[in-house]
């Protein structure tokens, strides 16, 4: 039976809305995936790179097969693990967007480096968030292979970490801890690939926003398009 470490990085606390989806997700894990054994870890009040490294250490020491990351501000489809593991990729993420305007997809691609620019990664590489990703999604919903993804809702094979030296994750001046990891993996592992599954629904909760006389109509229209006001809206179910 394969072992999966499910790790959520908790910076302070989990909000009510994402918590509901986390419960629905956990409720379906075992019933929908009987061939897997799941263990949960929630490093709290740690720097994100440190928390992810702690999870990797534990997973390696206890011979896990997969590491599933989800962040405390993430809203997930209850079937998300089943969908991602079926893709059988070295590393794969659900569709995941930056929670700030203009809300780019957290999928990175390599672009040419201008002579005047400083490389964001080793070996003179520059990775940026994709701007035209819609045209690159395959018919089966896969996007990739990519340079990097965000790890807010991702599944990674443990064998990847076994082939890399510490630290696996590190926040640096020109890149976040997840970009650092994927850069390191691509440089040291032959044929390493990372993907995003656009068929996997995933939400990234925004910071609180104040409703006022200038924006209430826009917000009302936006919320209604998302399903609010309809019976059963925003309710995760464990079928």
N, C-alpha and C positions, 0 to 999 in steps of 0.2 A: 504494500500500500504506500503510495507516494505521500510525502509530508509537505504541508504548505504553512509557512509562517505568515500570518496576516498582521501587518504592522500599521498602526495609525500614529502619525506624529501629532501630538497634542501640545500646542504652544501655551494655552491657558485653560480653555474649556470648550466643550462642544455645544453648539447652539441647538435649539429645539428642532428646527427643520431638518438639518443634516442628521441629527440623532435618529429621527424616525426612519430615514432611509438606511442608516447603519444597522438598525435593529432588523429591518426587513431583509437586508442583505445577509446578516448573520443567521437568521432563521432558516434561510434556504440553502445555506452552504452544504450542510451534511446530507440533507434529503435529496438534493439535486446532484450531488457529487459523491456517491458512496465509495468510490475508489480512492478517495483522498482523506487524509487525516489533517485536521486544521488546529493550529495553535495561535493564540492571540497575544500581541504585545503592544503596549502603548507607552513608549518613553515620553515623559512629561517634563515640560519646562527646560528642554534642551535646545541648543542650536540645531537647526534642521540637519546639517551635515553630520553632526555628532550623533543625533538620534538614528539616522539611517545607518551609520557605521556600527552602532551598537546592535541594531537588528541583524546586520550581515554577520557580525561576530557570532551572535547566538545561533543563527541559521547554519553556519558552517560547523560550529562546535557540536551541534546536535543533528547533523546529517539530514537537513531538509532538502527538498528537491526544488521548491519554488519559494520566492519571496513576493508577496503581494502588498504593495504600498497603497494606502489611501490617506489623504489628509483630513484633518478635523473639520475643514470647511467645504467638504466634498459631498455632493448628493449623488447617489448611485442607483442604477438599475439593479434590483435584487439578483438578476441572472448574470451579472457582469463577470464573475469569475468563470463560470461555465463557458461563456462566449469567448473570453480571452484565452483560456487554456486550450480551447479547441483549435486555435490558430497555430499553435506549436511554434512560436517564435522565440528567439533568444531573449528579446525584451519587447513588450508591446503595451500600449496605453489605450485607454478608452478616449473618445473625443474629449478634449480638455482645452478650455479657453482661459486666457489671462483675464483676471477679474478687474480689469481697468480699461477705460476707453483707449483705443478703438476695439478692444476685445479680440486680439489676434488669437489664432489657434496656436497652442503650445507645441508646435512642430517646427523643428529647425532644419534648415538646409544650408549647404556650403555655397558661398558666393565668392567671386574674385576679390582679392585684397588690393585696395588702392595703395600706391606707393607712399602716400602721406598718412595712411591709417595704421593704427597699431593692431596687431593680431589679437583676436579674442582668445585664441587657443595656441597651443604649441605647434611647431612646424609651420608657422606663418599662415594659419587657417583663420577664416572668418565665417562664423555661423550666425545666421539671422533667422528670425521667425518668418515662415512662409507667408506671402501676401496673396498668392493666387492658388491656394491649395485646392479650391473647389474643382478646378479643371484637372487635378492630378489624382483624384480618388478613383480607384478601379471599380468595376461593376460589382465586385463582391464586398465593397465597402472598405477595403484596405488602402491605406495611404503609406507609401514608402517604397523601398527603404529610405529612412530619414537619417539625418546627421545626429539628431538628438530629439528627445521628448521631455516633457515635464513628468515628474514622478508622483503627481497628485493622485493618480489612479492607474497604477501600472503593475504588470506581472513580469518578473525577471527570473530566468533559470539560475539556480544556485551555481551551476558549473561555470557560469560567466565569472563570478566572483573568485572562484578557485584559481582562475588563470591570471588574476591581477594582484598586485601588491597593495599594501595599505598606504594611504587611506583610499577607500573606494570612492568616498564622497568628500568634497572639499569646496567650500565657498571661497572664491577668489575675487580679486578686484574687477576682472573683466568677464567673469562668468559665474553662474549659480552652481550649486552643488550637483545638480542633475546633469548639466552640460559638461562639467568637469568629468563626471563618471563616464558618460558616453564618449567623450574625447579619448579618455584613457583606454576604454574597451576597444574602440575602433583602431587605435594605434598598436595595440598589443595582441589582439585576437584575430586570427585570420578568418575571413568570411563572416565576421560578426555583423548582425543586422538588427535594426530597431524599426518598429512599425507603429502605426496608429490605426485602430479599428473604429471607423466612423459610424458603424452600426451599433456600437455600444454607447448608450446614453449616459451622460455624466454631467453634473452641474457643479459649478464653482461659485460659491456664494460670495456676493458682493459685500463691500462694507456698508454699514447702515446709511440710508439716504433720507434726507428730510423732505417730506412732501409739503408743497406750499402752493400759493395761488398761481405761480408761474408754471408749475410742472404737473399738477394733479390730473389734468386731462390726458397728458401724454402718458403718465404712469398708469392711469385707469385703462387706456386703450391697450397698452403693452401687457398688463396683467390679464386682461380679458382674452387677448390672443393666446396667452400661455395656458388658459383654461380656468382661471380663477372665476368664481361666480357660478360655475357649473357644478352639478351634483357630483360628489366624489373627487373633486379636483384636488391635486396635490396630496393624494393619499397613496402610499406604497402598500401593496398587498403581498402576502406570502401565500401563493396559490398551492 
